[in-house]
Amino acid sequence: MSYVYIKKNATLPRTKKKYFAGFFFVSGILLFFSAVFPILRYQLGYATKFNKIINPLSTNFYNRSQNVLGSVNTDYTQLSNWFVDADSSPGDKKVLSGHQSQSYLFSVPKLKIQDAIVNVGSMDLKKSLVQYPQTALPGQLGNAVIFGHSVLPQFFNPKSYPTIFSTLFKLKQGDEILLNYDNIAYRYLVEEMYEVQPTDLSVLEQRFDGRYLTLITCTPPGTYLRRLIVRARIVDF
């Protein structure tokens, strides 16, 4: 009598297959909602508090020149890439690199940001906050404009420049922003918050009827759809 041995392919039991499939399905759902939920929460819980923020039902809500996450080939930690229209952008490398290098300290007690470095005329948002060149320095008449990078709020770290402005939308009117420039402390209070399209360069304009501060980051957090603008005015201590 002869015997024939047939090698059986190793397979996982059906129950284990179901567990693995269920695990990956649930993980995918959780990852999806971890990205989407903060955006929805921002739009529903925060964006309605300031009447200038763009209505999500309006066509102006959408940045038609980019997708939600921005171009995969664009490095948004470089300030020169923040302006959609390259021909009219004031953020080119010649302007930014041509400004004399200066730096000062930036703090927002409410957001636990303490003594973050602001470099004037830099481009690299991974290494510091950046003040746009040819805008007023702290304490001067005019408008000091500071850019900062943001990601999804759950990754916010007040000591990490790639995430430092991720919770900027939590500021309210009357909240305090402190600048220390040339060993002199300046105190600003938030007056308003609103959104603009990436093509709107009016946020860089100077006005000389007071001493103002403008903070700019991408919004909703974790996307590059629009720009969040926080305006503040200097006050005495």
Secondary structure, 3 states (H helix, E strand, C coil): CCCCCCCCCCCCCHHHHHHHHHHHHHHHHHHHHHHHHHHHHHHHHHHHHCCCCCCCCCHHHCCCCCCCCCCCCCCCCEHHHCCCCCCCCCCCHHHHHCCCCEEEEEEEHHHCEEEEEEEECCCECCCCEEECCCCCCCCCCEEEEEECCCCCHHHCCCCCCCCCCCCHHHCCCCCEEEEEECCEEEEEEEEEEEEECCCCCHHHCCCCCCEEEEEEEEECCCCCCEEEEEEEEEECC
